[in-house]
Amino acid sequence: MGRADRRVVRPQAQQGSGNKSSCPEGAMNGRTPKPASTMGNEERWVQPALEMPKRRDILAIVLIVLPWTLLITVWHQSTISPLLAMHKDDGGDSRRDLAQGLDSKEYCQSDRDIVEVVRTEYVYTRPPPWTDNLPTIHVITPTYSRPVQKAELTRLSNTMLHVPNLHWILVEDSQRRTPLVTRMLHESGLNYTHLNVETPRNYKLRGDMRDPRIPRGTMQRNLALRWLRETFNKNNSQPGIVYFADDDNTYSLELFEEIRTTRKVSVWPVAFVGGLRYESPKVNAAGKVFGWKTVFDPHRPFAIDMAGFAVNLRLILQRPQAYFKLRGVKGGYQESSLLRELVTLNDLEPKAANCTKILVWHTRTEKPVLEINS
């Protein structure tokens, strides 16, 4: 009967009574066991039935505890690892490094991790790569104070950050170098030279209007040319290219790679100039420039925009008389005043797939509407 205590007895209706409620027979009299032939089968059914709730309970406990264990482990490692790393340092800067580590959003567990974090966080200040195998591109940019000046210069500097072997010569039209431009250049990460020269007021203004006979940026570009001649010897072995890039244009990175192979003077189209979608040199089947696609005075010696040509540095150094003319030059003839001192039409080298691709756009930032405030 001891084995009968572990069995489950099916309920039966109480006989001889009108009451339909039922209860286990063993509970009533404890005298009627199941036949012996069925005892073994029922034991095999009863035992798994009793064990299944235990297994479900264990599985539920594991599923609840495991995620919390993982979370606690990760939190513990992320907060303790910097402290353990600090204890390994015997230097006097341990406390300072610890404070910086706790304030940081990212915790580094090795020197390699530290290098990767620095590269990710400060990639925008890293100078572009420099190699002796490429000619240096000297980009000359005149600039002047205005509300959108920093926006224009920031956009241009971000483009040039992607160009290897680039030297930016930025020339301000002012009596002194301004803090705004100085700080912007310092933070740009570029190789640069910062110059300044002010255009005399009587040269650039007539009442409230700028004198069209004195194109903006002439004195600034000439100062940059003088700086190049004073800095580099005409027998200088380091190859270089000179490009006049105004701060209100948009430049494709492909353009800078194109002009690197300039032997004398290279030329290409410029978009949004002179009322056209683009102005361009005309190139024949032999790859020679024979004219100009332009509306304004197409008979100019070099009917080209300032952003549409580049000059080999050696040619600039060998022709010290070549400057932009400040006076006695009609509007639109500034480019011609320099180029006619350097080359002839036959010397020009078409770039941008024989002047069929647009790689520079004469864009301008919209003048903001500003309220007068103190």
C-alpha positions in Angstrom: 0.0 0.0 0.0 3.0 2.2 0.3 3.3 2.3 -3.5 -0.4 3.0 -3.8 0.1 6.3 -2.0 2.1 7.7 -4.9 -0.5 6.8 -7.5 -3.2 9.1 -8.9 -6.6 7.5 -8.7 -9.2 8.6 -11.2 -12.3 10.1 -9.5 -15.5 8.0 -9.6 -19.0 9.0 -8.9 -20.3 7.9 -5.5 -22.7 4.9 -6.0 -25.9 4.5 -4.3 -26.5 8.2 -3.9 -28.2 10.9 -5.8 -25.4 13.3 -5.2 -23.4 13.7 -8.5 -20.3 15.1 -6.9 -17.2 12.9 -7.1 -14.0 12.4 -5.1 -11.1 10.0 -5.2 -12.1 6.6 -4.1 -9.0 6.2 -2.0 -10.2 9.2 0.0 -13.5 7.6 0.7 -12.5 4.2 1.9 -8.8 3.6 0.9 -9.7 0.0 0.1 -10.0 -0.4 -3.7 -6.6 -0.2 -5.5 -6.2 -0.5 -9.2 -5.6 -3.9 -10.7 -2.0 -5.0 -10.6 -1.8 -5.3 -14.3 -2.1 -1.4 -14.7 0.2 -0.3 -11.8 3.4 -0.2 -13.8 2.0 1.8 -16.7 0.4 4.4 -14.4 3.7 4.9 -12.5 5.5 5.7 -15.8 2.9 8.4 -16.6 2.7 9.9 -13.1 6.5 10.6 -12.6 7.1 12.7 -15.7 3.9 14.6 -15.0 5.3 15.6 -11.6 8.7 16.5 -13.0 7.5 18.8 -15.8 6.5 21.7 -13.5 9.9 21.6 -11.9 11.6 21.9 -15.3 9.4 24.8 -16.4 10.2 26.6 -13.1 13.9 26.1 -13.6 13.8 27.4 -17.2 11.8 30.5 -16.2 14.3 31.3 -13.5 17.2 31.0 -15.9 15.5 33.2 -18.5 14.9 35.9 -15.9 18.3 35.8 -14.2 20.5 35.4 -17.3 19.8 38.9 -18.9 20.3 40.7 -15.6 23.6 38.8 -15.1 24.8 39.9 -18.5 23.8 43.5 -18.0 25.6 43.6 -14.6 28.7 42.1 -16.1 28.9 44.6 -18.9 28.3 47.5 -16.6 30.9 46.2 -14.2 33.6 45.9 -16.9 32.9 49.3 -18.4 33.2 51.2 -15.1 36.0 49.2 -13.5 38.3 48.7 -16.5 39.5 52.3 -16.6 40.3 52.2 -12.9 42.3 49.0 -13.3 44.2 50.6 -16.2 45.0 53.6 -14.1 46.5 51.5 -11.3 49.0 50.1 -13.8 50.4 53.6 -14.5 53.0 54.8 -12.1 53.3 58.3 -13.6 52.2 61.5 -11.9 49.3 62.1 -14.3 47.2 59.1 -13.2 44.7 61.2 -11.4 44.3 63.6 -14.2 43.9 60.8 -16.7 41.4 59.1 -14.5 39.3 62.2 -14.4 39.4 62.6 -18.1 38.5 58.9 -18.5 35.5 59.2 -16.3 34.2 62.2 -18.1 34.7 60.7 -21.5 31.8 59.0 -23.3 34.0 56.2 -24.6 36.3 54.1 -22.4 39.4 52.6 -24.0 40.9 49.4 -22.9 44.2 49.5 -24.8 46.5 51.8 -26.5 45.1 50.7 -29.9 41.6 51.7 -28.8 42.9 55.2 -27.7 44.5 55.8 -31.2 41.2 54.8 -32.9 39.1 57.1 -30.8 41.4 60.1 -31.4 41.3 59.4 -35.2 37.6 59.3 -35.1 37.0 62.4 -33.0 39.6 64.6 -34.6 39.7 63.5 -38.2 38.5 66.9 -39.4 41.7 68.6 -38.1 44.1 66.1 -39.6 46.1 67.7 -42.4 45.8 66.0 -45.8 48.6 63.6 -46.7 51.9 65.1 -48.0 54.3 63.4 -50.4 57.3 64.4 -52.4 56.0 62.4 -55.4 53.3 65.0 -56.2 53.5 68.6 -57.2 52.3 71.1 -54.6 49.2 73.0 -55.5 49.4 76.6 -54.3 45.8 77.9 -54.1 45.6 81.7 -54.0 42.3 83.0 -52.5 41.5 86.7 -51.9 38.9 87.3 -49.3 37.2 90.3 -47.7 35.0 90.8 -44.6 31.3 90.2 -45.0 28.5 88.3 -43.1 29.0 85.1 -45.2 32.8 85.2 -45.2 33.4 82.4 -42.7 30.7 80.2 -44.3 32.4 80.6 -47.7 35.9 79.9 -46.3 34.7 77.0 -44.3 33.2 75.3 -47.3 36.3 75.9 -49.4 38.6 74.7 -46.7 36.6 71.5 -46.2 37.0 70.8 -49.9 40.8 71.4 -49.8 41.2 69.1 -46.8 40.7 66.2 -49.2 43.5 67.3 -51.5 47.1 66.1 -50.8 50.0 68.4 -51.3 48.0 71.6 -51.1 49.2 74.9 -49.8 46.6 77.6 -49.2 47.6 81.3 -49.7 44.8 83.3 -48.2 45.0 87.1 -48.6 42.7 89.4 -46.8 41.6 92.7 -48.2 42.2 94.5 -44.9 44.7 96.6 -43.0 45.6 93.7 -40.7 44.9 90.0 -40.5 41.6 89.6 -38.7 41.0 87.3 -35.7 38.2 85.5 -37.5 40.3 84.4 -40.5 43.3 83.7 -38.3 41.3 81.4 -36.0 39.6 79.7 -39.0 43.0 78.9 -40.6 44.5 77.7 -37.4 41.6 75.3 -36.9 41.4 74.1 -40.5 44.3 71.7 -40.4 45.6 72.9 -43.8 49.0 74.0 -44.8 48.6 77.8 -45.3 50.1 81.2 -45.6 48.1 84.1 -44.3 48.7 87.5 -45.9 46.9 90.8 -46.0 46.8 94.0 -48.1 44.1 96.6 -48.3 42.8 97.9 -51.6 42.8 101.7 -51.4 39.3 103.1 -51.0 39.6 105.3 -54.0 40.4 102.3 -56.1 37.4 100.2 -55.2 34.6 102.6 -54.4 32.8 105.3 -56.3 30.1 106.6 -53.9 28.2 103.5 -52.9 29.3 101.4 -55.9 32.6 99.5 -56.5 34.7 100.9 -59.3 34.4 98.3 -62.1 37.8 99.4 -63.5 39.4 97.9 -60.4 38.4 94.3 -60.2 38.1 92.9 -56.6 41.0 90.8 -55.5 43.6 92.2 -57.8 46.0 93.5 -55.2 45.5 90.4 -53.1 46.4 88.1 -56.0 49.4 90.1 -56.9 50.7 90.0 -53.3 50.4 86.2 -53.3 52.4 86.1 -56.6 55.1 88.3 -55.1 55.2 86.0 -52.0 55.8 83.0 -54.2 58.6 84.7 -56.1 60.2 85.8 -52.8 59.9 82.3 -51.3 60.9 80.0 -54.1 63.9 80.3 -56.4 63.2 80.0 -60.2 65.5 77.0 -60.2 63.5 75.4 -57.5 63.4 71.6 -58.1 60.1 71.1 -56.2 57.3 71.2 -58.8 54.2 73.3 -58.1 51.0 74.5 -59.7 49.4 77.9 -59.0 45.6 78.2 -59.0 43.4 81.2 -58.3 40.4 79.9 -56.3 37.9 82.5 -55.2 36.1 81.7 -51.9 32.6 81.9 -53.5 33.0 79.0 -56.0 32.4 75.3 -55.7 35.2 72.9 -56.7 35.2 69.2 -57.7 38.1 67.2 -56.1 38.7 65.9 -59.6 39.8 69.4 -60.7 42.8 69.4 -58.4 44.0 66.1 -59.7 43.6 67.3 -63.3 45.7 70.5 -62.8 48.6 68.6 -61.2 49.9 67.7 -64.6 50.0 71.3 -65.9 53.2 72.0 -67.9 52.6 75.7 -68.6 48.9 76.8 -68.4 45.9 74.5 -68.3 42.3 75.5 -69.0 38.8 74.1 -68.5 35.1 75.2 -68.5 33.5 77.1 -65.6 29.7 76.9 -65.0 27.3 79.8 -64.3 29.5 82.6 -65.7 28.6 85.5 -68.1 24.9 84.6 -68.3 25.6 81.1 -69.6 25.3 77.7 -68.1 29.0 77.5 -68.6 31.9 79.2 -70.4 34.5 77.1 -72.1 37.5 77.1 -74.3 36.9 75.7 -77.8 39.0 72.7 -78.5 39.7 71.2 -82.0 40.2 67.5 -82.9 43.9 67.9 -82.3 43.3 68.9 -78.7 44.3 72.6 -79.2 42.4 75.6 -78.0 41.3 77.8 -80.9 38.7 80.1 -79.4 36.2 80.7 -76.6 32.6 79.8 -75.9 31.4 83.0 -74.2 28.9 85.8 -74.6 30.9 88.7 -73.1 33.6 89.9 -75.5 34.7 86.6 -77.0 37.6 88.4 -78.8 39.5 88.9 -75.6 43.0 87.4 -75.8 42.0 84.9 -73.1 38.2 85.0 -72.6 38.3 82.9 -69.5 37.1 83.1 -65.9 39.6 83.4 -63.1 38.6 79.9 -61.9 39.2 78.4 -65.3 43.0 78.1 -65.5 46.1 77.1 -63.6 49.8 78.0 -64.1 52.9 76.0 -63.5 54.9 77.6 -60.6 58.2 77.5 -62.6 56.6 79.7 -65.3 55.5 82.2 -62.6 59.0 82.3 -61.2 60.6 82.6 -64.7 58.4 85.6 -65.7 58.7 88.1 -62.8 57.0 90.8 -64.9 53.7 88.8 -65.0 51.1 90.4 -62.7 47.5 91.3 -62.8 47.3 94.9 -64.0 45.7 97.2 -61.5 44.9 100.1 -63.7 44.3 100.7 -67.4 42.5 97.3 -67.8 38.9 97.0 -68.9 36.5 94.9 -66.8 36.8 91.2 -67.8 40.4 91.6 -69.0 42.2 90.8 -65.7 42.8 87.2 -66.7 44.2 88.3 -70.1 46.6 90.8 -68.5 48.4 88.0 -66.6 48.2 85.1 -69.2 49.4 87.2 -72.1 52.7 87.6 -70.2 53.0 83.8 -69.8 51.8 81.9 -72.8 50.2 82.1 -76.2 46.9 80.5 -77.2 48.7 77.6 -78.7 50.4 76.8 -75.4 47.1 76.2 -73.5 46.5 72.7 -72.2 42.8 71.6 -72.2 41.8 69.6 -69.1 38.5 68.1 -68.0 38.2 65.6 -70.9 39.1 68.2 -73.5 36.9 70.8 -71.9 33.8 68.6 -72.0 33.3 68.2 -68.2 32.3 70.8 -65.6 34.5 70.7 -62.5 34.0 74.2 -61.1 30.9 76.3 -60.6 30.7 80.0 -60.0 28.3 79.8 -57.1 27.5 82.4 -54.5 26.1 82.2 -51.1 22.8 84.1 -50.9 23.1 87.4 -49.0 21.4 86.9 -45.7 18.7 89.4 -44.6 19.8 90.6 -41.2 17.9 92.8 -38.8 19.8 95.8 -37.3 20.8 95.0 -33.8 23.1 96.4 -31.3 
